[in-house]
Amino acid sequence: MSSVKTYEIPVELKQLITSNQAFHYRIVPVAKEEGRLTLKTDHQDVKDLQKELTIILDCSVDIISETTEDIQSYLTFNYRKTSVSSTEKLEYQDQFLQKLIATAKDFGSSDIHMEPYEKLCRVRFRLDGKLKEQYTISNTEYPQLVNQIKIQSGLDISQKRLAQDGRITFKEGTDEFDIRVSTMPTLYGEKIVLRLLNRNTQEVSLNDLGFTKEEIEEYREAIKKPQGIILISGPTGSGKTTTLYASLKELNKETTNILTIEDPIEYTLQGINQVQLREDIEFDFPAALRAFLRQDPDIIMVGEIRDDRTAGMAIKAALTGHLVLSTIHTNSAWATISRLIDMKVPAFLLANTIAMSIAQRLVRKLCPHCKTKKKAETRDFPQGFEIPEKMEQHYIAVGCNHCYHTGYMGRKAIYEILPITKELEVAIRHNELQIDTYIEKKKINTLRHNAIRMVLDGETSVEEVYALLTNN
């Protein structure tokens, strides 16, 4: 096994200094012998620091120099920033939010969650799809932060009993991106979620997403069709919107009229007509689709098919000579068919209009710096799972300073592509096909197959794709 540096400090040492002291002085304890405390720091002027800490900690202090990267890893792994220092309090309202967002961006976080509880508010970053606690803020300071966010995002600071949505444009030097703000009243105050919208998403192409060579060829063939409906399914946060935007970018031509109806509009796309839902004035998906059909569109993107009316209008648009792209919440590509029939779409109309059904998931990739080999054993896998003969070993997540001790770095989309062939059209009309038999005969890569491939290739862990490896 490869040796991996650990940043865990023994509890008896960790308790010798407070979180505030650790973060303020950027120190971590590494040993205490005969009344002398040894600390690591990335400070340059250690002599003055040593004098100050000897007084504050009331003991003899030795100081060892360490890299800034390793000190940050020690702090992140062992301590929580329980409150801001006296210096930070003076600049809290003006600078703390800026620092918080900048830190989240540097971490590669997609969301910042601020959650008030009885005694404190915790701040968590979503890293590669998983939440990780970074700070706690006192309940006396949190309301000030809430008001600052509301003012910057144009929300009503006097309204604390209803959910609100807003938007902030964040600027730091030459960097600029949008932040979607959502507030929600809870028992102890307003929970706030900041969604960091990466404008680089606009530059993502289909080649960047995770399709295999065969899958992307099939998908491109489907989106070239002049009419029909293409549906992408998956849970919230599975990357469906990114796939849609990458598709629209490829389809965006001077000769093509593309209209989108979204809730909300996350990214602006040059050359594409994007419309925001306004349900407060009854401008919902069906109403927008009716208006779209009078605008001579070639391609229509509907953010999500949520109900019977939206499904019916999307099918109507596909029937009348338009290419429709949309998303839907189902667990597999074939389950989308059943879901639409449940939404009262006649089977014969569905068979005539649906061109392709896709399911997708985002899978965390193992950190290349700390992933560790492990012998493949039955107990590591779901009950009933047959370990492939060529899988003698697999990799597990460990955690290091490169991945903020999560064991993972970045995510990759995996897909299940189901083109609607003549054989499937007949099956949809008569509801008579055993889809498992069809998938095996056509050698279609399911989500499960692609998850196994990522494990075999050492890209991800069994734990990350455990649910996809079950027989369900």
N, C-alpha and C positions, 0 to 999 in steps of 0.2 A: 504493500500500500504506500502511496505517496505521502510524504510528510506535509502537513498543512499547519501553518502558524495559527495558534489559538490566541484569542484576545480576552479570554475569560479570566477575571480577577477573583481569587478566593474570597468568600463572603467575609471572613474575619478581617481581611485587608480593606475590602470595599467599604466597610462600615467606618473606617477611620477618618474619612473625609466625606463631606456632604456633596450632593449633586451640584449645588450652587458653586461650591468651592472647586469642584472638578472642572466644570465648564468655564468658570470665570478665570481661573489661573491656568487652565489647560494642563492639569496634572493628573496622574494616576499612581496609586500606591503599588509597589511591587514587592516590598519586603519590610519587616520590622524586627530588628534584633537588638537586644540589650538597650531598649529605649530609643534607638535611632530609627527613624522612618525614611526609607528610600523611595523617592518619587521619580517618575519619568515625565518629561515635558518637552515641548518643541520651542520654548522660549530661548532667545539668544542670550539675554542678560541673566544668567542663572545666579550670579552672586547676590544681586539685589533681591531677586525672587526668594532665594534661600533665607536671607535675613527676615523678610516679611513673613514667610511661612513658618519660620521657627517661633515667631511671636504668636501668630494666629493659631497654630496647631499645638502650641505649648509643649514642644518636644524638639529634640535635635533632628535636623533634616539633611539628608544627602540627596543630591539631584543628578540624574542621568539624562543626557540629551537623547532625544528620539525624533524620528521624522514626523512631520506634520500629518502625513497620511496615516501612520501607525497610531499616533495619539488620537486622531479623529476616530479611528476604528475602535480603540480602547473605550473612548467616551461613549460612542454609539452603542457598543455591545453591552456596557456595564451600567450606564447611568441614564436617568431621565432628567431632562431640564425642567425642574419643578416650578421654577418661577424666573422672571427676568431679574437681572441684577439692578442695583440702584442706578447705575449709569444708564442701563437700558430703559428703566422706568421713565426717565426724563425725555427720552426720544420715542417712547412706546407707540403713541398714536400715529406718529409720522413715519416711523421706520420699521417697526416690527413686522407689519404686514408685508412690506416690500422684501424684507429679509426672508420671511417665511416662504413666500412664493418663489423667490430666487433659489432658495435651498431645495424646494420641491422640484423645481425645474432641473437643477443640477443633478439631483438624484434620478431623474427620468420618471418622476411620478406623474400619473395621469389625473389624480384627484387628491384634494386635501379635505379631510373630514374634521370638523370642529364640533365636539359633542359635550354639552354641559351636563354635569351630574351634581349630586348634592354638595360635595365638598370641593370639586375642581372641574375643570374642562380639559378633556384630553384632545390632542391633535394627532391624527394619523395620516400617513401618506399611503396612497395605493401604488405599490411597486410591482410591475408585471402582473397586475390583476389581484394581488393580495395586499391587505391592509397591514401596516406596521406602525406601531406607536412611536412618535418622535419626541413630543413635548407634552407637558401639562401646563395649564395656565390657571391662576387662581380665579375664583368666582367673582372677586372684586374687580379684576382687570378685564374679564371676558366681555361684559356688556359694552365697554369702550371699543373693543375690537369689532364687535357686531355692528355698532353704529358706523364705524369707519367703512366697513365693507358695504353696508347699505347705501351710504352716501356716494361712494365711488361707483356703485352699480345702478344708481338711480332708483333705489327702492324707498319705500315709506318707512322712516325710522320710528314713527309713532305706532305703526301697525305690527303688533307682536302676536296676534292670535290667529293669523292666516298665513298660509304658505305664500311665498313670493319668489319670482324668478327675475334675474337681471343679468347684466353683462359688464365686464370690466376689460378695458384694453390695457395690458401690462407692458410697460416700457422699461428697459434697462440697457442703457447705452444704445447700441444700434439694434438690439434685439427687441422685437415686438410680437406679441401674440395675444389672443383673446382668452378670456376666462368666463365660463358660464357659472353664474351664481344661483344657488337654490337655498332658500331658508325654509325651515319647518318648525312649528312650535312643538316643544316637548315638555315634560313635567318640570324640568328645572331651567328652562330657557329655550332659546332658539338654536337648533342644530343648523349648521351651515356646511354645504358642500361646494367646493370650488373645483370645477372641471377645467383643467388646463388644455386648451385646444391648440394642438401643435400644427402650425401652418404648413409644416413640411408634409403633412398628410396630403395636401393638394398636389405635391410632386410625386406621390407614390404611383407606380405603374403596376399593371397586373403581374409583370415579371418579378416584382419585389415581394409578393404576398405569400408564397409557399405552395402554389400549384405545382404538381409534377408536370413534366413535359406533355404527357398525354392529356392530363386534365385541362391544361391551359389551351391546348389545341381544340378540345371539345367545347370549352367555354367560349372561346373566340368565335367558333363556328356558330354557336347559338346566338350571340349578341349581334352577329352580322345579319340575322334574319330581319326582314322588313316588318314583320308583325308577330304577335304572340306574347306570352307572359313568361318571364323568368323570375323565379322566387328563390330567395336566399333565407335559410332558416337557421336558428340558433338562439341560445339564451342571450340576455342582455350582457353586453361586454364581450361578445365573441368576435367582434371585428366586422360585422355585417356592413356597417356604414362605410368603413374604409374600402371594402370590396366594391360597393356601389359607386363610390366616388372615383375609384381607379377605373371602373368600367366606363363611367360617363366621360372621363378624361380621354379615353381611347376613342370613344364614339363622337366626341366633340369636333365637328367639321363645319366649315362655313356654309355648306349646303344642307345642313341638318338643323331642324328646329327642336331643341330639347327643353322640356319644362319639368320642373321638380316641385313637389309639394312636401314640405318637411315640418316636423315639430319636435325640436326646434331646428333652425338652419344652423349647422355646426361650423361649416366652412363655406366661404364664397368661392364660386367657380367662374372664372372669366368666360364669357360667351354662352353661358347657360342661364336661363330664366328661372330663378328660384323664388318660391312663394312660401311664406310663413303661415301656418294655420292660425286662425283666429276664432276659436270656438265660442268666445264670448259674444261674437256677432253672427254665430251659426255658419261661419266659413270653415267647415270641417273637411275631411278627406273627400266624401261624396260630392259636396258642393263645389270644391276646388276641381275635382275631376270633370264635373259637368261643364264648368267654365273652360277648362283646358281643351275639351273637345271642340270648342268654338274658336280656338286659337291656332288651328292648322298645325298641330304638333306632329313630328315624326317619332319622337321618343318621349315617353313619360316615365318619370321616376316618382313612385309613391313611397314615402318614408316607411310606412308600415301598414299592413292589412290587419286591422284590429277587430272588424265586425262584419256582419252580413252585408251591410250597405256598401261598405268600401270594397269588399270582395266582388260584389255584383257589378259595381261600376268599373273596377279594374278589368274584369272579364269582358265587359261591354267594349271598353277601349281597345282591348286586344283583338276582339272580333271585328272591329270596324277599321282595321288596317294600321294599327299602331304597335310599336314595340314597347312593352311595359316592364319595368324593373321594380321589384319591391322586396320587402322582407316580411317574415312571418315567424311566430314563435312555435316551433315544433322541434322534436328531438332528432329527426332523421329526414332525409330527402323524401322518402316514400310517405312518411307520416304527414307531410304537407298536403298530399292528395286527399287523405281522409279528413284533414282539418278543413279544407275548402268545401268538401261535400257536407261536413257538419255545418258549415256556414251557408248551407242551402244553395250552393252553386250546383246546377244540374250536371250530372256526370257526363252527359254527351257534350255539353258546352265546354267543360273542363278538358275533355279529351281533345277537342278541336283547337283549343287555345294555348294550353301550357306547352312551352317549348323545352324547358329544363327546370329541374328542381335541384337545389343545392343545399347541403347542410355544412356548417363550418364551426370550428372551435379554435380558440387561441390556446396554445400550449407553451408553458414556460420552458425556456432552454436552460440547460445546466450551465453554471458558470465554468468556463474552460480553465480557470485558474485553480479551482479547488475540487472539481468533481473527482470522485474516487471510485475505483473498480470494486465490485463485489461479486462473489460467486453466485450464480443464479440458483436459487432454492425455491421449492414449491411454496413455502410459507410466505414468500415475498409477493406472491401473486394472488389474484382473486380465486376463490374456491371454484374448481372445475376448469380453470384456465390451463391449457396445455402449452408448456414452454416450448417454443420452437427449437428444433434440434441444434441449430447453429448458435443458439443463445447460451453459451457456456458461462457468460458473465454479463453484468450490466453495471451502470453507473448510478451512484447515489449522490444526493446533494449534501454538502458539508457546510459551506459558508466561510467567507473571508472578507478582507477589506474591500476587494474589488466589487463584490456583489452586495455590500452592506449586510453581510452575514445572513443572507437569505438562501444562498446556494444556487440561485438562478440569476441569469442575466439576459434580458430580452425575451420576446415571445415570437412564435411562428404560427401561422394559420395552417390548419389541416382541413381538407375538404372531402366531401362525399358528393360526387357529380353524377347526376342521373338524367341523361338525355331522354326525352320522351319519344321513343321509337314507335313505329306502327304497331308492333306487338304490345307495347304498353298502352297505346291509345285504345286498343280493343279491350285490354284488361281493365282500364279505367271505366269504360262504358259498361262493362258487364260485371265488374268487381269480382273477377274470378282467378287472378294470377297469384301464385305463391311467390312473393317478391324475393325470398331467400334463394329459391331455386334459380330465379332469373339472374340475380346478382352473381351467383356462383357460375352460372353458364356464361355470362358476359364478362366475367373476371373484373367486375367493378370494385375499385378500392373504396371500402367503407371508411368511416371515421376510425373504427376499430383497427382496420388494416394499417391505416396511416399512422395511428398511435403506436402500434407494434413496430413499424418501420423506424420511427424516431427513437424508440428504446434500443433497437438493434444497432442503429447508427451512433448511439452514444450521445444523442442530442438532448434527450430528456430522461427523467427517471420513471420507474414503474409507479411510484407514489403519485406523480403528477398526472398520469393518465389512467390511474386505477379504475375510475368509474367507466372509462371507455373500453376497458379490457374485459368487463363482465359480459356475460352472455345475454343480458337484457337489452 
